[in-house]
Amino acid sequence: MAQISPKLLIPESFQVSRDDITGQLGLIWELIKTPLIVPLLNLGVYVCLAMSLMLFMERVYMGIVIILVKLFWKKPDKRYKYQPIQDDEELGTSNFPVVLVQIPMFNEKEVYKISIGAACGLSWPADRLVIQVLDDSTDPAIKLLVEQECQRWASKGVNVTYQIRENRTGYKAGALKEGLKRSYVKHCEYVAIIDADFRPDPDFLRRSIPFLVHNPDIALVQARWRFVNADECLLTRMQEMSLDYHFTVEQEVGSATHAFFGFNGTAGIWRIAAINEAGGWKDRTTVEDMDLAVRASLRGWKFVYLGDLQVKSELPSTFKAFRFQQHRWSCGPANLFRKMVWEIIQNKKVKFWKKVYVIYSFFFVRKIIAHMVTFSFYCVVLPLTILVPEVKVPIWGAVYIPSVITILNSVGTPRSIHLLFYWILFENVMSLHRTKATLIGLLEAGRANEWVVTEKLGDAVKKAAEAAKNKTNAKAPRRFRFKFSDRMNTLELGFAAFLFLCGCYDFVHGKNNYFVYLFLQTITFFITGIGYVGTII
């Protein structure tokens, strides 16, 4: 058989420039661009535009409903039966239900006193209040400190118990589940869950419990989070903007229209009977709070959100802690959606429109589409269209719709409106991690059940600042120093390089002036890539 010459397999145009590698790469690019790259990129544009429209319609719907709620809806105490529980000299404390307060902890050295002190200071009859400190700490020194704090309050007559487990099976869900098994809990009707960095006001129970007492179909009363360290750094300001929309709009709309929203995991009071009927706490995902809320809702229970009842809490002020938190918050809902979507569809106890709301609006658009479209469109597809000018992105999809969505997202925090542009850039960076986590949850990949407790700093930052201000090292908090390599985030740096190249190409050859956005987005990716974000203690 005659030997086939390699020249017969290579187009003549390639043979002319065989020694010119750059020229050959250019020819290969031209060869595959029209039949392969352009159709794929066009498909990506159409998919991203469709997702943008879905998110746009969701935000407009939420905006219209929240306006109607604020103007015409009755307040929760008017929509439901509500009567404050009064002290009665004749009845004593018997007209107050027995309430359990659970405080899950894990190595909370900086904040354990805050939550225990706030729970013990609640204005509720002492003989009708049981406080459980569920300590899963692995550090013996911290466990001793927490136990001593519990003993200190117990010596003052507060019914506080210190509970530990042999292992951390199920993480927070496992601790809460184990706490409900205690014999003394059978006398409790309701359970308030307070995370270690949360500090409810003394009237927290008096303002929330009456909704549960007078409305037997209500399973959950959720309070709003208020952040004590929102002004600590730019990272906490960005988080405040995102979370304020969640509380001001999403929670309020869900409560007012369908009496359903996702339990936030803390600062809420549950009817224990509803928890048991829904199947109790489960640790199959990293969002055990949302899991329980969906299961309880499918059994016909209603939820009430009290936007006026605010509980102080702390935002993660280091970028590493924030990334771990966002991974859990993005991966968990996607994984739960994968496991529960068919169960929701088959459910016969709730109305059709409530199922549509839970599947489409609550899960699909907010927990999946919102993350994916932000990253795929503005960090991948749009920059690639600059390199492939044959693919066009309509101006309404690239500018107008994103602008409206952004404005609607910012209504929850009007005081930070001047930070809106940087918030957009930062959210685009975080969408990289949220999209990655969402895909891990949907595919149930390696890190689907990863649980890293969000680091809390308590008053450490304030004390360090005061020590520096007073220029004294006496009893100043220990300063942690990080190696530069520990703060390097290669994924962000890689995207910074990609966006920079696309921006340079658009500056030289482009016509849409996207390079302005691309260079600013490059700077944001680079800043987060070198870890220069948040508080570094």
C-alpha positions as CSV (number, residue, x, y, z in Angstrom):
1,M,0.0,0.0,0.0
2,A,1.4,3.3,-1.1
3,Q,2.4,5.7,1.8
4,I,0.0,8.7,2.1
5,S,1.9,12.0,2.1
6,P,1.0,14.2,5.1
7,K,0.6,17.0,2.6
8,L,-2.6,15.4,1.3
9,L,-4.2,15.7,4.7
10,I,-3.3,19.4,5.2
11,P,-4.9,22.2,3.1
12,E,-2.6,24.1,0.8
13,S,-3.1,27.3,2.8
14,F,-1.7,25.5,5.8
15,Q,1.3,24.2,3.9
16,V,2.2,27.7,2.8
17,S,2.7,28.9,6.4
18,R,3.9,25.7,8.1
19,D,6.8,27.4,9.7
20,D,4.7,30.3,10.9
21,I,3.0,28.9,14.1
22,T,1.0,32.1,14.7
23,G,-0.2,32.1,11.1
24,Q,-1.2,28.4,11.4
25,L,-3.2,29.0,14.6
26,G,-4.9,31.9,12.9
27,L,-5.9,29.7,10.0
28,I,-7.1,27.0,12.3
29,W,-9.2,29.6,14.1
30,E,-10.7,30.8,10.8
31,L,-11.4,27.2,9.8
32,I,-13.4,26.3,12.9
33,K,-14.9,29.7,13.7
34,T,-17.7,29.8,11.2
35,P,-19.0,26.2,11.4
36,L,-18.4,25.6,15.1
37,I,-17.6,28.7,17.3
38,V,-20.2,31.1,15.9
39,P,-23.2,28.7,16.2
40,L,-22.1,27.7,19.8
41,L,-21.7,31.3,20.9
42,N,-25.0,32.3,19.3
43,L,-26.6,29.5,21.2
44,G,-24.9,30.8,24.4
45,V,-26.2,34.3,23.7
46,Y,-29.8,33.0,23.2
47,V,-29.7,30.9,26.4
48,C,-28.3,33.8,28.4
49,L,-30.9,36.2,27.0
50,A,-33.7,33.8,27.9
51,M,-32.3,33.5,31.5
52,S,-32.0,37.3,31.7
53,L,-35.6,37.7,30.7
54,M,-36.7,35.1,33.3
55,L,-34.8,36.9,36.0
56,F,-36.1,40.3,34.8
57,M,-39.7,39.2,34.9
58,E,-39.2,37.7,38.4
59,R,-37.7,40.9,39.7
60,V,-40.5,43.0,38.1
61,Y,-43.1,40.7,39.6
62,M,-41.5,40.9,43.0
63,G,-41.3,44.7,42.7
64,I,-45.0,45.1,41.8
65,V,-46.0,42.7,44.6
66,I,-43.9,44.4,47.3
67,I,-45.4,47.8,46.3
68,L,-48.9,46.4,46.6
69,V,-48.0,44.8,49.9
70,K,-46.6,48.1,51.3
71,L,-49.6,50.1,50.1
72,F,-52.6,47.8,50.5
73,W,-51.7,44.6,52.4
74,K,-52.5,44.5,56.1
75,K,-49.7,44.1,58.6
76,P,-49.1,40.5,59.9
77,D,-50.8,41.3,63.2
78,K,-53.9,42.3,61.2
79,R,-53.8,39.4,58.7
80,Y,-53.6,36.8,61.5
81,K,-55.1,36.5,65.0
82,Y,-52.8,38.3,67.3
83,Q,-53.1,39.1,71.0
84,P,-50.1,39.9,73.2
85,I,-49.7,37.5,76.1
86,Q,-50.2,39.4,79.3
87,D,-48.9,38.8,82.7
88,D,-51.7,37.6,85.0
89,E,-51.4,37.7,88.8
90,E,-54.1,35.0,89.2
91,L,-52.9,32.6,86.5
92,G,-49.3,33.3,87.2
93,T,-47.1,32.1,84.4
94,S,-49.4,29.3,83.2
95,N,-50.8,31.3,80.3
96,F,-47.3,31.5,78.8
97,P,-46.3,28.4,76.7
98,V,-43.1,26.7,77.5
99,V,-40.5,27.7,74.9
100,L,-37.2,26.0,74.1
101,V,-34.3,28.2,72.8
102,Q,-31.6,26.3,71.0
103,I,-28.1,27.8,70.4
104,P,-26.0,25.6,68.1
105,M,-22.2,26.3,68.5
106,F,-18.9,25.1,67.0
107,N,-15.7,26.6,68.3
108,E,-17.4,30.0,68.8
109,K,-14.7,31.6,71.0
110,E,-15.4,35.2,69.9
111,V,-19.2,35.2,70.2
112,Y,-20.4,32.5,72.6
113,K,-21.0,35.0,75.3
114,I,-23.1,37.2,73.0
115,S,-25.7,34.6,72.1
116,I,-25.9,32.9,75.5
117,G,-26.3,36.3,77.2
118,A,-29.0,37.5,74.8
119,A,-31.0,34.2,75.2
120,C,-30.7,34.4,79.0
121,G,-31.9,38.0,78.9
122,L,-35.2,37.2,77.0
123,S,-38.3,38.7,78.7
124,W,-40.1,35.4,79.4
125,P,-41.1,33.7,82.6
126,A,-38.1,31.8,83.9
127,D,-40.1,28.7,84.6
128,R,-41.5,28.7,81.0
129,L,-38.1,29.0,79.3
130,V,-35.6,26.3,78.5
131,I,-32.2,27.3,77.0
132,Q,-30.1,24.6,75.2
133,V,-26.5,25.3,74.3
134,L,-25.7,22.7,71.7
135,D,-21.9,22.7,71.6
136,D,-20.1,20.7,68.9
137,S,-16.8,22.4,69.6
138,T,-13.7,20.3,69.0
139,D,-11.4,22.6,71.0
140,P,-11.4,21.5,74.7
141,A,-10.5,25.0,75.9
142,I,-13.5,26.6,74.1
143,K,-15.8,23.9,75.3
144,L,-14.7,24.7,78.9
145,L,-15.4,28.4,78.4
146,V,-18.8,27.8,77.0
147,E,-19.7,25.4,79.8
148,Q,-18.5,27.8,82.4
149,E,-20.6,30.6,80.8
150,C,-23.7,28.3,81.0
151,Q,-23.0,27.5,84.6
152,R,-22.6,31.2,85.4
153,W,-26.1,31.9,84.1
154,A,-27.6,28.8,85.7
155,S,-26.3,30.1,89.0
156,K,-28.5,33.2,88.5
157,G,-31.6,31.0,88.2
158,V,-31.8,30.7,84.4
159,N,-32.8,27.3,83.1
160,V,-29.8,26.8,80.7
161,T,-28.3,23.4,79.9
162,Y,-25.0,22.6,78.2
163,Q,-25.3,19.7,75.7
164,I,-22.5,18.0,73.8
165,R,-22.3,15.1,71.4
166,E,-19.7,12.4,70.8
167,N,-19.5,13.4,67.1
168,R,-20.7,16.0,64.7
169,T,-22.9,13.7,62.6
170,G,-25.3,15.9,60.6
171,Y,-23.5,19.1,61.6
172,K,-26.0,21.7,62.7
173,A,-29.1,19.6,61.7
174,G,-27.7,16.7,63.8
175,A,-27.2,19.0,66.8
176,L,-30.7,20.4,66.6
177,K,-32.2,17.0,66.1
178,E,-30.3,15.6,69.1
179,G,-31.4,18.5,71.2
180,L,-35.1,17.8,70.6
181,K,-34.7,14.3,71.8
182,R,-34.0,15.4,75.4
183,S,-36.7,14.3,77.9
184,Y,-37.4,17.8,79.2
185,V,-38.2,19.0,75.7
186,K,-41.6,17.1,75.6
187,H,-43.1,19.9,77.7
188,C,-42.0,22.6,75.2
189,E,-44.5,23.7,72.5
190,Y,-42.2,26.0,70.5
191,V,-38.5,26.2,69.7
192,A,-36.5,29.4,68.9
193,I,-33.3,28.9,67.1
194,I,-30.5,31.4,67.7
195,D,-27.1,31.0,66.0
196,A,-24.0,31.9,68.0
197,D,-23.5,35.4,66.6
198,F,-27.2,36.5,66.9
199,R,-28.4,38.6,69.7
200,P,-32.3,39.0,70.0
201,D,-33.8,41.8,72.0
202,P,-35.5,41.0,75.3
203,D,-39.0,41.3,73.7
204,F,-38.2,38.8,70.9
205,L,-40.4,36.0,72.2
206,R,-43.2,38.3,73.4
207,R,-43.6,39.8,69.9
208,S,-43.4,36.5,68.0
209,I,-44.9,33.7,70.1
210,P,-48.5,35.1,70.0
211,F,-48.7,34.4,66.2
212,L,-48.1,30.7,67.0
213,V,-50.4,30.6,70.0
214,H,-53.4,32.1,68.3
215,N,-53.0,30.6,64.8
216,P,-52.7,26.8,64.9
217,D,-51.9,26.6,61.1
218,I,-48.7,28.7,61.5
219,A,-45.5,26.7,61.8
220,L,-42.8,29.3,61.7
221,V,-42.3,33.0,62.6
222,Q,-39.2,34.4,61.0
223,A,-37.5,37.7,62.2
224,R,-35.4,39.9,60.1
225,W,-31.6,40.0,60.4
226,R,-30.0,43.3,61.2
227,F,-26.2,43.5,60.9
228,V,-24.1,45.1,63.6
229,N,-20.9,45.2,61.5
230,A,-22.3,46.3,58.1
231,D,-20.0,49.4,58.2
232,E,-16.9,47.4,59.1
233,C,-15.5,47.2,55.6
234,L,-16.6,47.3,51.9
235,L,-17.1,43.5,51.9
236,T,-19.8,43.8,54.6
237,R,-21.4,46.7,52.9
238,M,-21.7,44.5,49.7
239,Q,-23.3,41.7,51.7
240,E,-25.7,44.0,53.4
241,M,-27.0,45.2,50.0
242,S,-27.6,41.6,48.8
243,L,-29.2,40.4,52.0
244,D,-31.4,43.4,52.5
245,Y,-33.1,42.7,49.2
246,H,-33.7,39.2,50.4
247,F,-35.4,40.3,53.6
248,T,-37.1,43.5,52.3
249,V,-38.6,41.9,49.2
250,E,-38.3,38.1,48.8
251,Q,-39.2,37.2,52.4
252,E,-42.0,39.8,52.6
253,V,-43.5,38.8,49.2
254,G,-43.4,35.1,50.1
255,S,-45.0,35.6,53.4
256,A,-47.8,38.0,52.2
257,T,-48.8,36.0,49.1
258,H,-48.2,32.3,49.6
259,A,-47.3,32.2,53.3
260,F,-44.1,30.4,52.3
261,F,-40.4,31.4,52.3
262,G,-37.2,29.6,53.1
263,F,-36.4,29.5,56.8
264,N,-33.1,31.4,57.3
265,G,-31.7,28.9,59.9
266,T,-31.8,31.3,62.8
267,A,-33.8,34.1,64.4
268,G,-37.0,32.1,63.9
269,I,-39.5,30.3,66.1
270,W,-40.9,26.9,65.1
271,R,-43.9,25.0,66.3
272,I,-42.3,21.7,67.5
273,A,-45.4,19.7,66.3
274,A,-44.8,21.1,62.8
275,I,-41.1,20.0,62.8
276,N,-42.1,16.5,63.9
277,E,-44.9,16.2,61.3
278,A,-42.6,17.3,58.5
279,G,-40.1,14.6,59.4
280,G,-37.8,16.4,61.7
281,W,-34.3,17.8,60.9
282,K,-32.5,16.1,58.0
283,D,-28.8,16.4,57.1
284,R,-29.1,15.3,53.4
285,T,-28.0,18.8,52.3
286,T,-26.1,21.7,53.7
287,V,-29.4,23.8,53.9
288,E,-31.2,21.8,56.6
289,D,-33.3,25.0,57.4
290,M,-34.6,25.3,53.8
291,D,-35.2,21.5,53.7
292,L,-37.4,21.6,56.7
293,A,-39.3,24.7,55.5
294,V,-40.2,23.1,52.2
295,R,-41.3,19.8,53.8
296,A,-43.4,21.7,56.3
297,S,-45.0,23.8,53.6
298,L,-45.9,20.7,51.5
299,R,-47.9,19.5,54.5
300,G,-50.0,22.7,54.5
301,W,-48.2,24.7,57.2
302,K,-48.0,28.5,56.9
303,F,-45.1,30.8,57.7
304,V,-45.1,34.4,58.9
305,Y,-42.3,36.9,58.3
306,L,-42.0,39.9,60.6
307,G,-39.9,42.6,59.0
308,D,-40.3,44.9,62.0
309,L,-38.9,42.3,64.4
310,Q,-35.1,42.6,63.9
311,V,-32.4,40.5,65.4
312,K,-28.8,41.7,65.4
313,S,-26.2,39.5,63.8
314,E,-22.7,39.5,62.3
315,L,-21.6,39.4,58.7
316,P,-18.4,37.5,57.7
317,S,-15.8,40.1,57.3
318,T,-13.0,38.0,55.7
319,F,-13.2,37.0,52.1
320,K,-12.3,33.4,52.9
321,A,-15.2,33.0,55.3
322,F,-17.6,34.7,52.9
323,R,-16.6,32.3,50.1
324,F,-17.2,29.3,52.2
325,Q,-20.6,30.7,53.3
326,Q,-21.6,31.4,49.7
327,H,-20.6,27.9,48.6
328,R,-22.9,26.4,51.2
329,W,-25.7,28.8,50.4
330,S,-25.5,28.2,46.7
331,C,-24.7,24.5,46.6
332,G,-27.3,23.5,49.2
333,P,-30.5,24.9,47.6
334,A,-29.5,23.4,44.2
335,N,-28.9,20.0,45.8
336,L,-32.2,20.3,47.6
337,F,-34.0,21.2,44.4
338,R,-32.6,18.1,42.8
339,K,-33.8,15.9,45.6
340,M,-37.3,17.5,46.2
341,V,-38.6,18.7,42.8
342,W,-40.5,15.5,42.0
343,E,-41.9,15.4,45.6
344,I,-43.2,18.9,45.2
345,I,-44.8,18.1,41.8
346,Q,-46.6,15.1,43.2
347,N,-47.8,16.8,46.4
348,K,-51.6,17.0,46.7
349,K,-51.9,19.1,49.9
350,V,-50.9,22.5,48.5
351,K,-52.4,24.5,45.6
352,F,-51.1,24.4,42.1
353,W,-49.9,28.0,42.1
354,K,-48.0,27.5,45.3
355,K,-46.1,24.6,43.8
356,V,-45.4,26.8,40.7
357,Y,-44.1,29.5,43.0
358,V,-41.8,27.1,45.0
359,I,-40.4,25.3,41.9
360,Y,-40.1,28.1,39.4
361,S,-39.7,31.3,41.4
362,F,-38.2,30.1,44.7
363,F,-35.8,27.5,43.5
364,F,-35.3,27.7,39.7
365,V,-35.0,31.4,39.1
366,R,-33.6,32.6,42.5
367,K,-31.4,29.7,43.4
368,I,-30.1,28.6,40.0
369,I,-30.8,31.0,37.1
370,A,-29.8,34.1,39.1
371,H,-26.3,32.7,39.7
372,M,-25.7,31.2,36.3
373,V,-26.9,34.0,34.1
374,T,-24.7,36.6,36.0
375,F,-21.5,34.6,35.5
376,S,-22.1,33.0,32.1
377,F,-23.4,36.1,30.4
378,Y,-21.3,38.9,31.8
379,C,-18.1,37.0,32.6
380,V,-18.0,34.5,29.7
381,V,-20.4,35.0,26.8
382,L,-20.3,38.8,26.5
383,P,-16.4,38.9,26.6
384,L,-16.2,36.1,24.0
385,T,-18.5,37.9,21.6
386,I,-15.8,40.6,21.4
387,L,-13.4,38.1,20.0
388,V,-16.1,36.8,17.6
389,P,-17.7,40.0,16.0
390,E,-20.0,37.8,13.9
391,V,-22.0,37.2,17.1
392,K,-24.2,40.1,18.2
393,V,-25.7,40.8,21.6
394,P,-28.7,43.2,21.5
395,I,-28.3,46.3,23.5
396,W,-31.4,45.6,25.5
397,G,-29.9,42.3,26.7
398,A,-26.4,43.7,27.4
399,V,-27.4,47.0,29.0
400,Y,-31.1,47.8,29.6
401,I,-32.4,44.6,31.3
402,P,-29.3,44.2,33.6
403,S,-29.7,47.9,34.6
404,V,-33.3,47.5,35.6
405,I,-32.5,44.2,37.5
406,T,-29.7,46.0,39.3
407,I,-31.9,49.0,40.3
408,L,-34.6,46.7,41.6
409,N,-32.1,44.6,43.6
410,S,-30.8,47.8,45.3
411,V,-34.1,49.0,46.7
412,G,-33.5,47.2,50.0
413,T,-30.5,49.3,50.9
414,P,-31.0,52.9,49.7
415,R,-28.1,54.2,51.9
416,S,-25.6,52.3,49.8
417,I,-26.9,53.5,46.4
418,H,-23.6,55.2,45.7
419,L,-21.9,51.8,45.9
420,L,-24.2,50.3,43.3
421,F,-21.7,50.1,40.5
422,Y,-19.0,48.4,42.5
423,W,-21.6,46.1,44.0
424,I,-22.4,44.9,40.4
425,L,-18.7,44.2,39.7
426,F,-18.3,42.4,43.0
427,E,-21.5,40.3,42.5
428,N,-20.2,39.3,39.1
429,V,-17.0,38.0,40.8
430,M,-19.0,36.1,43.4
431,S,-21.2,34.6,40.7
432,L,-18.2,32.6,39.6
433,H,-18.2,30.7,43.0
434,R,-22.0,30.6,43.2
435,T,-22.3,29.1,39.7
436,K,-19.6,26.5,40.5
437,A,-21.4,25.6,43.8
438,T,-24.8,25.5,42.1
439,L,-23.4,23.0,39.5
440,I,-21.9,20.9,42.3
441,G,-25.2,20.8,44.0
442,L,-27.2,19.9,40.9
443,L,-24.7,17.2,40.0
444,E,-24.2,16.2,43.6
445,A,-20.4,16.3,43.0
446,G,-17.5,16.1,45.5
447,R,-18.1,19.2,47.6
448,A,-21.9,18.9,47.7
449,N,-22.0,18.1,51.4
450,E,-19.1,20.3,52.5
451,W,-19.9,22.2,55.7
452,V,-17.5,24.9,56.9
453,V,-18.8,26.9,59.8
454,T,-18.7,30.6,59.0
455,E,-15.9,32.3,61.0
456,K,-17.2,35.0,63.4
457,L,-15.0,37.6,64.8
458,G,-17.3,39.2,67.4
459,D,-15.7,42.3,68.9
460,A,-12.1,41.3,67.9
461,V,-12.0,43.9,65.1
462,K,-13.3,46.7,67.3
463,K,-10.9,45.9,70.1
464,A,-8.0,45.8,67.7
465,A,-9.0,49.1,66.2
466,E,-9.4,50.7,69.7
467,A,-6.0,49.3,70.7
468,A,-4.4,50.8,67.6
469,K,-6.1,54.1,68.2
470,N,-4.9,54.3,71.8
471,K,-1.4,53.3,70.6
472,T,-1.0,50.7,73.3
473,N,-0.3,47.0,73.1
474,A,-1.4,46.3,76.6
475,K,-3.8,43.4,76.5
476,A,-4.4,44.1,72.8
477,P,-6.0,41.2,70.9
478,R,-3.6,38.9,69.1
479,R,-3.1,40.0,65.4
480,F,-3.3,37.2,62.8
481,R,-0.9,37.5,59.9
482,F,-1.6,35.8,56.7
483,K,0.9,34.7,54.1
484,F,0.4,36.2,50.7
485,S,0.2,32.8,49.2
486,D,-2.7,31.9,51.5
487,R,-4.6,34.9,50.1
488,M,-4.0,34.1,46.5
489,N,-7.1,33.0,44.6
490,T,-6.0,31.6,41.2
491,L,-9.5,31.2,39.7
492,E,-10.2,34.9,40.1
493,L,-6.7,35.8,38.7
494,G,-7.3,33.6,35.7
495,F,-10.5,35.3,34.9
496,A,-8.9,38.7,35.4
497,A,-6.3,37.8,32.8
498,F,-9.0,36.6,30.4
499,L,-11.2,39.7,30.8
500,F,-8.1,41.9,30.4
501,L,-7.2,40.3,27.1
502,C,-10.8,40.7,25.9
503,G,-10.8,44.3,27.0
504,C,-7.6,45.0,25.1
505,Y,-8.9,43.4,22.0
506,D,-12.2,45.5,22.2
507,F,-10.2,48.7,22.8
508,V,-8.2,48.1,19.6
509,H,-10.9,46.4,17.3
510,G,-14.3,46.8,19.1
511,K,-17.1,49.2,18.3
512,N,-19.3,48.8,21.5
513,N,-16.9,50.2,24.0
514,Y,-17.3,47.2,26.2
515,F,-13.6,47.6,27.2
516,V,-14.7,50.1,29.9
517,Y,-16.7,47.5,31.7
518,L,-14.2,44.7,31.0
519,F,-11.2,46.7,32.5
520,L,-13.2,47.6,35.6
521,Q,-14.3,44.0,36.0
522,T,-10.7,42.9,35.5
523,I,-9.6,45.1,38.4
524,T,-12.3,43.7,40.6
525,F,-11.3,40.1,39.8
526,F,-7.7,41.0,40.4
527,I,-8.4,42.6,43.8
528,T,-10.3,39.5,44.9
529,G,-7.6,37.3,43.3
530,I,-4.9,38.7,45.6
531,G,-7.2,38.5,48.6
532,Y,-7.3,42.2,49.2
533,V,-11.0,42.1,50.3
534,G,-12.6,42.3,53.7
535,T,-11.1,42.7,57.1
536,I,-7.6,41.2,57.6
537,I,-6.9,40.9,61.3
